């Protein structure tokens, strides 16, 4: 299966699949702890220092907080993204 991104956090490993699924795994043994639906397959994943995840998808960004709440952020034509010092600051670039 296509893997669109992997990101390591302090206690979890996140793996984004092409079908729009985000897997949260225990890093030491790979056990699946949680499965979340992003809506679109991620092209890349980023972890913040405070354990939030950002998934770069085709035409949006998806923010996942440490509790697993998923929030889509409108970002037409997004091609690159990054967190600032915390998850409160997100920068992204588009093809527009």
N, C-alpha and C positions, 0 to 999 in steps of 0.2 A: 504494500500500500504506500502511496505517495506521502512523504513526511515533508510538510511545509515549514517546519521550524522546530527548534529545540531551545529551551531556556532553562538555566539552573537558578534556583532560588535557595534560600538558606535551608529549608527543610523539604523541598519538593523539586521534582524535575517535571517540566511541562513539555509535551510533545503535541504539535499541531498536525492533524491529518488532513489529507486532501478532501475528505468528505465533509469537512466543517466541524469535526470533533476535536476537542482539546482534551488530552489525557493528562491527568496529574498523577505522577508516579512517585513512589518512595525511592530515593536515589540509591540506597545500599543494596536493594534486591529487585528493583523494577516492578514491585507489586502495584497494580492499579488501585488508586485510592478514590479517584473521582473521574467522572466523564461529563464534560460540558459541551453543549452545542453552541457553536459560534455563528452558524448560518452560512458561512462561506469558508472554504479551505484557506488557511493562512499561507501567505507567501514567506513570512518571517515572524519570529517571536522575540520579544525583548522583556527582560526582567528588570524591575526597579530595585534600588537598594532597600526599599521597604516592602518587598515581596508582592508587588502588583505585577500583572502581566499585560503586555500590549501586543495584540496580534495585528499585523499588517495584512489586510485582505484586499481583494481586487479593487473595490471602490470605497472602502471604509476602514476605520480602525476600531478594534474591539478591546475595551479595557476590562480586565478581570481582577477583582479585588481579592485579598487573601481568603475571604469567606466563600468565594466562588460566585459572587454576583457578577453578571455579564452586562456590559453597557456598550452599545454601538455608538461611535462618534462619527458623524458625517464628515467625510474627507474625500471628495471626488478627485480622482486622478492621483491619489497618494502613491508615492514611489519610495519614500524613505521616512523613517520615524526614529525617535529616541526619547528616552526619559531624561529629565534634568536630574538634579540632586535627589529629588523625591518624586513620587507619582503625581504630585500636584502640578508638575511642569512637564508638558509633552510638546516636543517640537516635531514638525513634519514638513516634508516638501512634496509638491505635486508637479504634474507635467503641464499645468496650466500657466 
